[in-house]
Amino acid sequence: MKRTREETLRHLQIAEYLIRNICEGHYAVNQKIPSENELCSKFSVNRNTVRQAIARLTNLGWVTPVHGKGCFVNQMPDPIVYVLSSKTRFSENMKKQGLEHSSQLIHWEKAAPDKEEQRNLGLSETDLVYRLEILRSIDQKPVSITTTVMPEQDVQLFESHLNQFQSLYHILIEHYQLQPIRSKSIFQASLPSLNDAEILELPENVPILTIESVMNHPSGLPLEYSIARVRGDMHKCLVEF
């Protein structure tokens, strides 16, 4: 067991060394990183450990292997700034950054709330909620999935506005004159479920940032409870007070 842990640490150390050198410009875009033999010699490890390190860089998008030639550094996109404030809206957020964006409703249902939804929305088990799964994309690349839950009593006949879904808050503002105000958000890094990883087209072992939030009526009563799963390799969060 000790040997396995040491080997794991070694391949992570090698991967971090290579990423750090790419970030510092020692290996430029389209330049080849050191060969497996060079890395084996430099770190005094076997070829399998080096290959694990290079596989990690490949999965994270830092390099592209070319058969018979080696691995070449990719141009990494700047991370998307995910702004969180009391009145954050995805569409406005992306427009300010000049990014092409879209929202797709992939599932909805009207059902009884579970225990966590009851607690966060102040509901009883006999109440009903609308539960939506929304996929958001930037430049046609999926970046987040959000489960949004709202009390049925606040957005009655919500399904009548879902035929040509483009924006949750557009529906809330235009048809219900509601603009939710964020009251709290809880952040947690984790690995995605298999379903989320497939939908988000995540490379292997890339974490997600889970953001659990409660939005209120202007009056202060809870209106929306959401759990967003955001690609950790494409975002950095900015919290505005």
Residue frames as qw, qx, qy, qz and C-alpha x, y, z in Angstrom:
[[0.000, 0.885, 0.466, 0.000, 0.00, 0.00, 0.00],
 [0.322, -0.773, 0.096, 0.538, 2.85, 2.39, 0.89],
 [0.398, -0.125, 0.589, 0.692, 4.49, 1.83, -2.49],
 [0.200, 0.625, 0.669, 0.348, 1.21, 2.52, -4.35],
 [0.135, -0.933, -0.264, 0.202, 0.74, 5.80, -2.49],
 [0.392, -0.590, 0.321, 0.629, 4.34, 6.84, -3.21],
 [0.364, 0.166, 0.679, 0.616, 3.89, 6.07, -6.91],
 [0.081, 0.813, 0.559, 0.141, 0.67, 8.10, -6.97],
 [0.251, -0.884, -0.036, 0.393, 2.40, 11.06, -5.35],
 [0.448, -0.321, 0.488, 0.676, 5.31, 10.83, -7.79],
 [0.299, 0.416, 0.657, 0.554, 3.15, 10.98, -10.90],
 [0.065, -0.918, -0.392, 0.002, 1.20, 13.92, -9.44],
 [0.398, -0.725, 0.156, 0.539, 4.47, 15.71, -8.64],
 [0.417, -0.031, 0.591, 0.690, 5.70, 15.21, -12.19],
 [0.154, 0.692, 0.618, 0.340, 2.39, 16.47, -13.59],
 [0.214, -0.927, -0.209, 0.227, 2.54, 19.55, -11.36],
 [0.463, -0.473, 0.346, 0.666, 6.13, 20.21, -12.43],
 [0.331, 0.250, 0.644, 0.643, 5.14, 20.12, -16.10],
 [0.003, -0.838, -0.521, -0.165, 2.04, 22.30, -15.60],
 [0.345, -0.829, -0.044, 0.439, 4.08, 24.84, -13.62],
 [0.421, -0.282, 0.467, 0.725, 6.66, 25.03, -16.38],
 [0.217, 0.526, 0.653, 0.500, 3.95, 25.50, -19.01],
 [0.158, -0.907, -0.386, 0.056, 2.33, 28.28, -16.96],
 [0.387, -0.754, 0.145, 0.510, 5.70, 30.00, -16.50],
 [0.505, 0.811, -0.150, -0.253, 6.39, 29.86, -20.24],
 [0.350, -0.533, 0.736, 0.228, 9.27, 27.39, -20.15],
 [0.317, 0.183, 0.868, 0.335, 7.29, 25.21, -22.56],
 [0.264, 0.282, -0.090, -0.918, 5.47, 27.40, -25.08],
 [0.740, 0.380, 0.336, -0.441, 2.28, 26.63, -26.97],
 [0.833, 0.520, -0.141, -0.127, 2.92, 24.00, -29.69],
 [0.143, 0.660, -0.720, 0.157, 6.30, 23.20, -28.13],
 [0.823, -0.067, -0.562, -0.042, 7.12, 19.60, -27.20],
 [0.584, -0.712, 0.303, -0.245, 7.52, 18.76, -23.52],
 [0.100, -0.550, 0.829, 0.013, 10.41, 16.48, -22.44],
 [0.664, 0.108, -0.670, -0.315, 10.23, 12.89, -23.65],
 [0.883, -0.411, -0.118, -0.193, 9.35, 9.92, -21.45],
 [0.838, 0.075, -0.277, 0.464, 13.03, 8.92, -21.29],
 [0.210, 0.495, -0.240, 0.808, 14.07, 12.43, -20.22],
 [0.544, -0.561, 0.071, -0.620, 11.42, 12.55, -17.50],
 [0.946, -0.227, -0.228, 0.037, 12.30, 9.04, -16.26],
 [0.674, 0.209, -0.296, 0.644, 15.93, 10.11, -15.93],
 [0.023, -0.559, 0.155, -0.814, 15.14, 13.49, -14.34],
 [0.615, -0.475, 0.157, -0.610, 12.82, 12.10, -11.66],
 [0.036, 0.318, -0.932, 0.169, 14.38, 8.62, -11.25],
 [0.667, 0.129, 0.501, -0.536, 11.08, 6.84, -11.85],
 [0.437, 0.098, 0.845, 0.290, 9.86, 4.08, -14.15],
 [0.036, -0.095, -0.551, -0.828, 8.13, 4.67, -17.47],
 [0.227, -0.562, -0.782, -0.145, 4.69, 3.76, -16.09],
 [0.255, -0.652, -0.393, 0.596, 4.84, 6.60, -13.54],
 [0.093, -0.292, 0.280, 0.910, 5.80, 9.09, -16.27],
 [0.110, -0.264, -0.755, -0.590, 3.00, 7.86, -18.50],
 [0.225, -0.662, -0.689, 0.190, 0.50, 8.39, -15.68],
 [0.185, -0.573, -0.114, 0.790, 1.72, 11.99, -15.32],
 [0.007, 0.125, -0.521, -0.845, 1.44, 12.65, -19.05],
 [0.146, -0.453, -0.835, -0.276, -2.01, 11.03, -19.14],
 [0.180, -0.685, -0.511, 0.488, -3.09, 13.47, -16.42],
 [0.075, -0.449, 0.177, 0.873, -1.86, 16.44, -18.45],
 [0.061, -0.107, -0.754, -0.645, -3.62, 15.08, -21.52],
 [0.168, -0.576, -0.800, 0.008, -6.92, 14.60, -19.67],
 [0.167, -0.712, -0.319, 0.603, -6.73, 18.12, -18.27],
 [0.474, 0.834, 0.268, 0.083, -6.14, 19.53, -21.75],
 [0.280, -0.836, 0.284, 0.378, -2.61, 20.86, -21.20],
 [0.105, -0.474, 0.741, 0.463, -0.95, 18.71, -23.89],
 [0.861, 0.351, 0.026, -0.367, -1.83, 16.69, -26.98],
 [0.595, -0.335, 0.681, 0.265, 0.14, 13.49, -27.71],
 [0.627, 0.617, -0.288, -0.379, 1.21, 12.94, -31.34],
 [0.969, -0.070, 0.229, 0.053, 2.11, 9.35, -32.17],
 [0.840, 0.221, 0.086, 0.489, 5.82, 8.91, -32.72],
 [0.311, 0.656, -0.037, 0.686, 6.62, 12.57, -32.03],
 [0.274, -0.061, -0.573, 0.770, 5.81, 13.29, -28.38],
 [0.113, -0.756, -0.623, 0.165, 3.42, 15.58, -26.50],
 [0.251, 0.343, 0.144, 0.893, 2.82, 19.19, -27.50],
 [0.046, -0.337, -0.507, 0.792, 1.56, 22.08, -25.37],
 [0.088, 0.666, 0.674, 0.306, -1.98, 23.31, -26.05],
 [0.040, -0.332, 0.039, -0.942, -3.31, 26.84, -25.96],
 [0.184, -0.424, -0.821, 0.336, -5.37, 26.85, -22.78],
 [0.099, -0.708, -0.382, -0.586, -8.46, 29.10, -22.73],
 [0.044, -0.307, 0.441, -0.842, -8.78, 31.73, -20.02],
 [0.088, -0.349, -0.893, 0.272, -11.10, 30.54, -17.24],
 [0.195, -0.618, -0.453, -0.612, -14.63, 31.91, -17.32],
 [0.006, -0.131, 0.521, -0.843, -15.38, 34.25, -14.44],
 [0.370, -0.505, -0.754, -0.199, -18.47, 32.92, -12.67],
 [0.050, -0.320, 0.269, -0.907, -19.83, 35.95, -10.81],
 [0.386, -0.512, -0.765, 0.057, -21.99, 35.39, -7.74],
 [0.038, -0.138, 0.254, -0.957, -23.90, 38.30, -6.25],
 [0.343, 0.258, 0.658, -0.619, -27.35, 38.87, -4.79],
 [0.628, 0.571, 0.198, -0.490, -28.86, 39.27, -8.28],
 [0.197, -0.376, 0.781, 0.457, -26.61, 37.06, -10.44],
 [0.794, 0.448, 0.233, -0.338, -28.09, 36.04, -13.79],
 [0.729, -0.075, 0.544, 0.409, -26.24, 33.66, -16.09],
 [0.528, 0.663, 0.399, 0.350, -27.26, 35.42, -19.33],
 [0.007, -0.994, 0.041, -0.098, -26.30, 38.91, -18.12],
 [0.639, -0.605, 0.401, 0.253, -23.08, 37.52, -16.66],
 [0.705, 0.100, 0.533, 0.458, -22.02, 36.07, -20.02],
 [0.358, 0.850, 0.286, 0.260, -23.15, 39.11, -22.04],
 [0.238, -0.952, 0.170, 0.090, -20.90, 41.36, -19.95],
 [0.568, -0.468, 0.582, 0.346, -17.95, 39.09, -20.81],
 [0.419, 0.583, -0.414, -0.559, -18.86, 39.03, -24.50],
 [0.182, -0.179, 0.964, 0.077, -19.38, 35.26, -24.51],
 [0.584, -0.032, -0.521, -0.622, -21.82, 33.35, -26.69],
 [0.176, -0.087, 0.857, -0.476, -24.09, 31.42, -24.36],
 [0.586, -0.173, -0.502, -0.613, -27.24, 29.33, -24.22],
 [0.383, -0.159, 0.740, -0.529, -29.48, 27.54, -21.73],
 [0.526, 0.004, -0.719, -0.455, -31.25, 24.27, -22.49],
 [0.670, -0.249, 0.410, -0.566, -34.00, 22.70, -20.42],
 [0.316, 0.266, -0.894, -0.174, -33.18, 18.99, -20.41],
 [0.362, -0.344, -0.866, 0.021, -35.87, 17.86, -17.96],
 [0.262, -0.275, 0.270, -0.885, -38.71, 19.22, -15.84],
 [0.397, -0.345, -0.848, -0.062, -41.33, 17.80, -13.52],
 [0.413, -0.513, 0.142, -0.739, -43.96, 18.83, -11.00],
 [0.704, -0.113, -0.690, 0.123, -43.61, 16.71, -7.89],
 [0.626, -0.766, -0.149, -0.013, -43.55, 16.61, -4.11],
 [0.141, 0.829, -0.466, 0.276, -40.45, 18.22, -2.55],
 [0.778, -0.031, -0.553, 0.297, -37.82, 16.06, -0.92],
 [0.583, -0.663, -0.330, 0.335, -36.64, 16.73, 2.63],
 [0.469, -0.209, 0.071, 0.855, -33.84, 19.11, 1.59],
 [0.023, 0.403, 0.431, 0.807, -36.17, 21.07, -0.69],
 [0.433, -0.735, -0.504, -0.136, -38.76, 21.29, 2.08],
 [0.582, -0.546, -0.214, 0.563, -36.16, 22.63, 4.50],
 [0.362, -0.108, 0.196, 0.905, -34.70, 25.24, 2.14],
 [0.106, -0.339, -0.458, -0.815, -38.02, 26.45, 0.71],
 [0.261, -0.006, 0.527, -0.809, -40.09, 26.28, 3.90],
 [0.629, 0.007, -0.447, -0.636, -42.52, 23.74, 2.43],
 [0.686, -0.185, 0.600, -0.369, -44.43, 20.73, 3.74],
 [0.288, -0.117, 0.909, 0.278, -44.48, 17.26, 2.21],
 [0.414, 0.583, 0.689, -0.117, -47.97, 17.92, 0.82],
 [0.196, 0.801, -0.115, -0.554, -46.80, 20.93, -1.23],
 [0.826, 0.410, 0.296, 0.249, -45.72, 20.68, -4.87],
 [0.227, -0.712, 0.319, 0.583, -42.63, 22.06, -6.61],
 [0.737, 0.670, -0.087, -0.031, -41.41, 22.55, -10.14],
 [0.645, -0.510, 0.456, 0.340, -38.04, 20.85, -10.56],
 [0.630, 0.766, -0.094, -0.089, -35.95, 21.77, -13.61],
 [0.750, -0.267, 0.345, 0.498, -32.64, 20.46, -14.98],
 [0.364, 0.923, -0.010, -0.121, -30.94, 23.21, -16.99],
 [0.792, -0.022, 0.230, 0.565, -27.79, 22.74, -19.08],
 [0.096, 0.961, -0.044, -0.257, -25.83, 25.93, -19.74],
 [0.811, 0.186, 0.249, 0.496, -23.23, 26.24, -22.49],
 [0.054, -0.875, 0.162, 0.454, -20.64, 28.82, -23.48],
 [0.220, 0.597, -0.620, -0.459, -19.36, 28.98, -27.05],
 [0.837, 0.131, -0.358, -0.393, -21.40, 25.80, -27.65],
 [0.478, 0.201, -0.801, 0.300, -19.46, 23.92, -24.94],
 [0.647, -0.616, -0.396, -0.213, -21.40, 22.61, -21.90],
 [0.229, 0.486, -0.499, 0.680, -20.16, 24.23, -18.69],
 [0.192, -0.108, 0.686, -0.693, -22.76, 23.60, -16.00],
 [0.406, -0.389, -0.757, -0.331, -25.90, 21.69, -15.03],
 [0.158, -0.168, 0.459, -0.858, -28.30, 23.18, -12.52],
 [0.261, -0.471, -0.841, -0.059, -31.19, 21.57, -10.68],
 [0.121, -0.178, 0.146, -0.965, -33.62, 24.39, -9.87],
 [0.223, -0.459, -0.858, 0.063, -36.61, 23.92, -7.58],
 [0.152, -0.170, 0.068, -0.971, -39.44, 26.43, -7.05],
 [0.286, 0.275, 0.767, -0.504, -42.71, 26.18, -5.08],
 [0.134, 0.423, 0.777, 0.447, -45.66, 25.48, -7.38],
 [0.077, -0.814, -0.525, 0.237, -47.73, 28.08, -5.53],
 [0.183, -0.700, 0.110, 0.682, -45.33, 30.86, -6.61],
 [0.104, 0.391, -0.604, -0.686, -45.10, 29.94, -10.31],
 [0.639, 0.292, 0.637, -0.317, -48.45, 28.37, -11.13],
 [0.758, 0.604, 0.238, -0.063, -48.81, 26.89, -14.64],
 [0.242, -0.731, 0.481, 0.419, -45.07, 27.21, -15.12],
 [0.583, 0.039, 0.744, 0.324, -45.11, 24.45, -17.74],
 [0.465, 0.787, 0.405, -0.019, -47.05, 26.73, -20.10],
 [0.101, 0.954, -0.232, -0.160, -43.89, 28.85, -20.55],
 [0.586, -0.478, 0.612, 0.230, -41.42, 26.02, -21.21],
 [0.822, 0.485, 0.300, 0.015, -42.03, 25.25, -24.89],
 [0.600, 0.665, -0.092, 0.435, -39.28, 27.56, -26.15],
 [0.639, -0.727, -0.042, 0.246, -37.14, 27.78, -23.04],
 [0.553, 0.642, -0.180, 0.500, -34.17, 30.16, -23.25],
 [0.180, 0.364, -0.498, 0.766, -33.77, 31.68, -19.81],
 [0.366, -0.465, -0.768, 0.245, -35.26, 30.81, -16.41],
 [0.166, -0.455, -0.341, 0.806, -35.12, 34.37, -15.13],
 [0.147, -0.016, -0.417, -0.897, -36.62, 35.75, -18.32],
 [0.404, -0.413, -0.758, -0.302, -39.70, 33.63, -17.61],
 [0.383, -0.499, -0.606, 0.487, -39.80, 34.65, -13.95],
 [0.100, -0.317, -0.067, 0.941, -39.52, 38.37, -14.74],
 [0.209, -0.029, -0.497, -0.842, -41.78, 38.50, -17.79],
 [0.502, -0.320, -0.689, -0.413, -44.59, 36.20, -16.62],
 [0.599, -0.541, -0.563, 0.175, -44.47, 36.39, -12.82],
 [0.015, -0.879, 0.107, -0.465, -42.79, 39.76, -12.18],
 [0.811, -0.569, 0.097, 0.097, -40.29, 37.98, -9.93],
 [0.507, 0.676, -0.448, 0.292, -36.56, 38.61, -9.70],
 [0.861, -0.421, -0.243, 0.146, -35.04, 36.29, -7.10],
 [0.011, -0.861, 0.407, -0.304, -32.40, 37.66, -4.74],
 [0.735, 0.129, -0.618, 0.249, -29.60, 35.34, -3.61],
 [0.560, -0.761, 0.107, -0.310, -29.56, 34.87, 0.16],
 [0.547, -0.584, 0.596, 0.060, -26.84, 32.21, 0.46],
 [0.800, 0.456, -0.374, -0.110, -24.57, 29.90, -1.52],
 [0.719, -0.500, 0.481, 0.038, -22.53, 26.93, -0.34],
 [0.521, 0.658, -0.518, -0.166, -19.49, 25.84, -2.39],
 [0.760, -0.345, 0.551, -0.010, -18.04, 22.35, -2.48],
 [0.342, 0.554, -0.679, -0.340, -15.52, 20.70, -4.79],
 [0.749, -0.060, 0.629, -0.199, -16.30, 17.11, -5.74],
 [0.114, -0.124, 0.841, 0.514, -16.10, 14.58, -8.53],
 [0.545, 0.109, -0.160, -0.816, -19.14, 14.51, -10.84],
 [0.764, 0.114, 0.578, -0.263, -21.69, 11.75, -11.15],
 [0.459, 0.023, 0.745, 0.483, -21.34, 9.61, -14.25],
 [0.306, 0.743, 0.582, 0.128, -24.41, 11.26, -15.79],
 [0.044, -0.960, -0.005, 0.278, -23.13, 14.81, -15.15],
 [0.413, -0.503, 0.557, 0.516, -19.66, 13.91, -16.43],
 [0.457, 0.299, 0.733, 0.405, -21.16, 12.61, -19.67],
 [0.197, 0.882, 0.426, 0.041, -23.40, 15.63, -20.22],
 [0.155, -0.941, 0.149, 0.263, -20.61, 18.10, -19.39],
 [0.801, 0.536, -0.176, 0.200, -18.14, 16.16, -21.57],
 [0.390, -0.841, 0.369, -0.067, -15.67, 16.14, -18.70],
 [0.531, 0.478, -0.686, 0.136, -12.19, 14.62, -19.05],
 [0.797, -0.283, -0.521, 0.116, -11.38, 11.88, -16.56],
 [0.602, -0.371, -0.404, 0.580, -10.77, 12.98, -12.94],
 [0.089, 0.350, 0.030, 0.932, -11.69, 16.63, -13.54],
 [0.080, -0.391, -0.731, 0.553, -13.60, 17.96, -10.50],
 [0.068, -0.681, -0.464, -0.562, -16.75, 20.02, -10.49],
 [0.018, 0.054, -0.435, 0.898, -17.69, 22.92, -8.24],
 [0.227, -0.575, -0.774, -0.137, -21.07, 22.34, -6.64],
 [0.033, -0.134, 0.192, -0.972, -22.88, 25.56, -5.72],
 [0.210, -0.543, -0.813, 0.027, -25.96, 25.08, -3.54],
 [0.029, 0.113, -0.051, 0.992, -28.00, 28.30, -3.38],
 [0.013, 0.651, 0.728, -0.215, -31.22, 29.74, -2.00],
 [0.066, 0.243, 0.238, 0.938, -32.90, 32.69, -3.71],
 [0.017, 0.472, 0.679, -0.563, -35.59, 34.78, -2.03],
 [0.106, 0.831, 0.478, 0.265, -38.56, 36.92, -2.94],
 [0.163, 0.547, -0.148, 0.807, -37.86, 40.64, -2.46],
 [0.609, -0.632, -0.054, -0.477, -40.08, 40.14, 0.61],
 [0.195, -0.589, 0.730, -0.286, -37.52, 37.72, 2.02],
 [0.863, -0.031, 0.419, -0.281, -39.42, 34.42, 1.62],
 [0.367, -0.300, 0.785, 0.399, -37.56, 31.61, -0.19],
 [0.646, 0.542, -0.018, -0.537, -38.45, 31.32, -3.89],
 [0.797, 0.486, -0.353, -0.060, -35.79, 29.14, -5.49],
 [0.663, -0.536, 0.517, 0.073, -33.45, 26.39, -4.32],
 [0.745, 0.612, -0.250, -0.087, -30.76, 25.33, -6.78],
 [0.725, -0.437, 0.455, 0.275, -27.78, 23.01, -7.03],
 [0.551, 0.782, -0.254, -0.145, -25.36, 23.96, -9.82],
 [0.841, -0.231, 0.356, 0.335, -22.58, 21.60, -10.93],
 [0.302, 0.922, -0.178, -0.162, -19.94, 23.70, -12.68],
 [0.878, 0.311, -0.155, 0.330, -16.89, 22.46, -14.60],
 [0.571, -0.755, 0.056, 0.317, -13.92, 23.07, -12.32],
 [0.646, -0.086, 0.362, 0.667, -11.42, 23.25, -15.17],
 [0.272, 0.529, 0.443, 0.671, -13.17, 26.14, -16.94],
 [0.252, -0.850, -0.285, -0.365, -14.26, 28.49, -14.16],
 [0.354, -0.031, -0.524, 0.774, -13.11, 30.73, -11.40],
 [0.228, -0.759, -0.606, -0.065, -15.64, 32.27, -9.05],
 [0.142, 0.260, -0.172, 0.940, -15.97, 35.92, -8.16],
 [0.281, -0.642, -0.694, 0.162, -18.16, 36.66, -5.16],
 [0.079, 0.454, 0.038, 0.887, -19.44, 40.23, -5.05],
 [0.254, -0.467, -0.687, 0.496, -20.57, 41.69, -1.73]]
